[in-house]
Amino acid sequence: MKSLAILLIVSALLSGCARVDSPAAITSQTVAPAPDTRAEKNSVPVIHVFVALCDNAHQGIVPVSATLGNGDDAQRNLYWGAAFGVKTFFSKHKNWDVVDCETGPDDGQFIIERCVFKRRDREAFLVADAYRGSEIQRATQSFLQAASGYPGETLSRSIGSKTYSLHLNGSASLIAYAGHDGLMDFKLRSPPRKRDNEERAAIILACASKNYFADLLRRTGARPLLWTTNLMAPEAYILAAAIDGWLQKETDEQVRIRAAKAYNQYQNCGERSANNLFATGW
């Protein structure tokens, strides 16, 4: 637990603010598909990321500062608005543009904010949802449902003269979770099962996620592209590195190595330790 505390303290010292641009004309719609509806296919790669905000009060974590650990304040949260949080890191990343960030589809009740990013060098999108820290169980369940193929909303985004329909949840080819490993604290009552034969890859950035998520992820039918074997800081540079490799159609092992190198670069924990921290496959 001391090692995790050190990692979180480092993150706290490097926290910052996100930059949000609005290069697109924005329209969106919410789709409520019937339970037996299949997830629609996307015409471009879509990555859906589920972020459970860091929360000192509602999660079994080593406490961080009150600001970074306020699960109701996305803009200053360790896993969203801080320097290595998903929103800030991807907003400043050289390979990604911010399309928009807006209140979640439930008016912020569960998802405080949703950000859409577009890759600069190709037609590929990342949609990230910031769940309140108190809703970590919901975030975990939603991630697994997406991995199982549950259909989700459709977002319409116009960029220049082109309009994209982005189908979320089970329509995404890559589905990721980032945050505290809530399965250390609770069990899901109704874990989802595989709904179709579509191929999906999953990334789980949480402490010892391979150990805690293995049985549940196997039920979904998704392929574990990247997960972890020990305590760690689930920060966005790992996700960005893994996505880079995935978009370039690298092997799963190459993606794992990319993630380990990124972790060592930012955490300075040693190549061997970083390499042992990440795993791919069963």
JOSULJO-V440652 format. One record per backbone hydrogen bond with DSSP energy under -0.5 kcal/mol. NH is the residue of the N-H (numbers start at 1). CO is the residue of the C=O. If there is no record, write none. Layout:
nh	co
NH	CO
NH	CO
This chain:
nh	co
5	1
6	2
7	3
8	4
9	5
10	6
11	7
12	8
13	9
14	10
15	12
21	19
23	98
24	99
25	158
27	156
29	154
31	29
33	31
37	34
39	149
42	171
45	123
47	125
48	174
49	47
49	127
50	176
51	49
51	129
52	50
52	178
53	51
53	131
56	69
59	55
61	59
63	61
69	65
70	67
71	69
73	70
74	72
76	73
77	74
78	68
80	77
81	74
81	77
82	77
85	82
86	79
88	80
89	85
90	86
91	87
92	88
93	89
96	93
97	118
99	97
99	116
100	116
102	114
104	111
104	112
107	104
108	111
109	106
112	110
112	130
113	130
114	102
115	128
116	100
117	126
118	97
119	124
120	95
124	122
125	45
126	117
127	47
128	115
128	126
129	49
130	113
131	51
131	129
132	110
133	71
135	132
136	133
139	135
140	136
141	137
142	138
143	139
144	140
145	141
146	142
147	143
148	144
149	145
149	146
150	145
152	168
154	29
155	166
156	27
157	155
157	164
158	25
159	157
159	162
162	159
164	157
166	155
166	164
167	165
168	153
170	150
171	168
172	169
173	46
174	46
175	201
176	48
177	203
178	50
179	205
182	180
184	181
185	182
186	182
194	219
195	148
196	148
200	198
201	173
202	223
203	175
204	226
205	177
206	204
208	230
209	206
210	228
212	208
213	209
214	210
217	213
218	214
219	215
220	216
220	217
221	217
221	218
222	217
223	200
225	202
225	223
226	202
227	279
229	277
234	232
235	233
236	84
238	235
239	235
240	236
241	237
242	238
243	239
244	240
245	241
246	242
247	243
248	244
249	246
250	245
255	251
256	252
257	253
258	254
259	255
260	256
261	257
262	258
263	259
264	260
265	261
266	262
267	263
268	264
274	270
275	271
276	272
277	273
278	274
279	227
281	224
